[in-house]
């Protein structure tokens, strides 16, 4: 569940930050996988990890939380 505090419980890895920036750019998991040359399953794993670390449930919440944390412009 989304928390009101503005701190991430765990820092994102560099790959998670890459995935997050592509999520913010509006790419699908399949497009992110192609861009990063990883499998769609791996992309899904990264997005789940991002959601857990940012304590959110979906892409919109992840983007909003990342902006609030200064992880995205």
Secondary structure, DSSP 8 states (H G I E B T S, - for coil): ---SSS--SS---HHHHHHHHHHHTT--HHHHHHHHT--HHHHHHHHHHHHHHHT-SSHHHHHHHHHHHTS--
